[in-house]
Amino acid sequence: MFRAGRVCHACRVRARPGGRRNIRGQGHRVSGGKGCLHGSEGAGEEAAWRGPDAELVLTKHEKATEPWQAAAFPRRSAMSTRAGSRLAVGWFVGVLVCAPLLVPQPAAGATGLCTRHLDDGTTGTALSSPIALTPAPSSAQRIVNFGTSRATKVVKRLVFTADKLLPESLNPQQLNFDALISRAGDTLESTDFPDPTFSEPRISQDRQSITFDICLSPGSIPPGKYVGSVTLSGPPGLGAASVSLTVNAKVDRLFYLGSALSLIAAFLLLVLKDAAAYRDKQAEPPNWGSSFLHPLADPVWWTITIGALGAAFGTLYAVYAGNPAWGSAGFSDIAALIGAAFAAVGGQTIISTLTPS
């Protein structure tokens, strides 16, 4: 005979005459002391009600362990906080290490069939009538950005038009190239770009234009902006014409170094701000060492700080990407990065807050 007050081992519900309980969406009904009727009303009821009152045992067990749990809870909370802080530190270090990998890398430079060199034109017969050459509007000025790559780039299809038909006696081998490209900047060391090479000039079928390509191989040039011109000439009577050429090159290692220093400086500034705020809230301000460690133990602080530093890195990369000759100024460019990171995290406001009035 089943008695009220026993516990069903199948559904863990105490039997109560005429009662009904819903646990986890299941209905449990006790009727006339015949037990829980959540499943079959016949077979298995005796097994379901067999054994001691497990609910009472569980209640006693919980009460017996309450002091231990009360002592262990703050310990587990502290361990969770430290684990969260270690995870946040790991993310921060990972951002600093992996940031260079996030910056788009330049594609491999193109190569061209440039077999002609400076001043290698052959001697030709003077033209019977002078002819003037003029660069086409799309060829008058070209800009080439190497980025951080130092692979060869090809400036394609520079076109010079003639004011008269070019004579049949004029052939491509008689055309001559000259060029001088130097780094611009009053405060920079003077450096010349390596001599370019050229494709074989192509005279159009209507004998009214000349087309060629320029191959630029920078070698190991320092970063900077290089400006100059390329001149095409020929036998006597063929007027020379020039196109302007601007070449930009930058470096990335200096940017990674400057970004790391900038983000570290911004991080220390944020730690200083929150450490000072923590000291101001205490009745007896702790020493600065303890104050500095306080924000570092807060995972939420780490999340907010990493987000702020990520936004600061975006600002730094915008500065880097916006200058095709970045790195030519050396330390001045690094100082500009530090200043940009300082402004991105509100450095001026932080310093003014910490400065006594």
Helices and strands as residue ranges (DSSP letters): E 20-23, E 26-29, H 45-48, H 54-102, E 133-135, E 141-145, E 153-162, G 172-174, E 176-184, E 197-198, E 202-203, E 209-216, E 224-233, E 241-249, H 253-281, H 288-296, H 299-321, H 331-344, H 347-354
